[in-house]
């Protein structure tokens, strides 16, 4: 399940995994966890060489329970801190570093290889697991995406979210390694006018097809 922020990836992926009795992996949380650790360590995130040099150090462990996806860095539960605005503002720069991607993609492939799973990200169908049985690319209008995200983040406005998302979309889509793009064989699903339950139902239909 790939797509930009606010397209509904997390809610849809978790709902589909629950309905199908499958495991679930949030790869964005892994990039966020790496970014959280870099910020804690005071690594200069404007220096890709510095990020590359340190990215092998933290132990990043992702749970796969759709009802309570856990994420730990060196044994510390970071599920809360990785959603803070300092991490959100810095994650695209960290995710653009090829060494970071190589390390996290290897971890993701290990988890995926252990059995059937719903995985959400930006590059799952294109890079991480091109042989996925079903590839879905979720989209939604910029307004709908910003509206959803501002409902999740306390104290934020739709306008501020739309601006921040546009910035992150540009950074994610224009990076040289594995940019945000639709994988070959992916089915595009526009969620703008659909409720969460309607999107999950459509995903389940595509899986059963
Ligand atoms: O939930 P939201 O869409 O805000 O973002 P996320 O899925 O938590 O991902 C955070 C960031 O991680 C994205 O903006 C990308 O820069 C990066 N990411 C990536 O590069 N590749 C992935 N497979 C997943 C996330």
Boltz pocket constraint, residues with backbone or C-beta under 6 A from the ligand:
constraints:
  - pocket:
      binder: B
      contacts: [[A, 3], [A, 4], [A, 5], [A, 6], [A, 10], [A, 27], [A, 28], [A, 29], [A, 31], [A, 32], [A, 91], [A, 92], [A, 93], [A, 95], [A, 120], [A, 121], [A, 122], [A, 123], [A, 124], [A, 168], [A, 172], [A, 178]]
      max_distance: 6.0
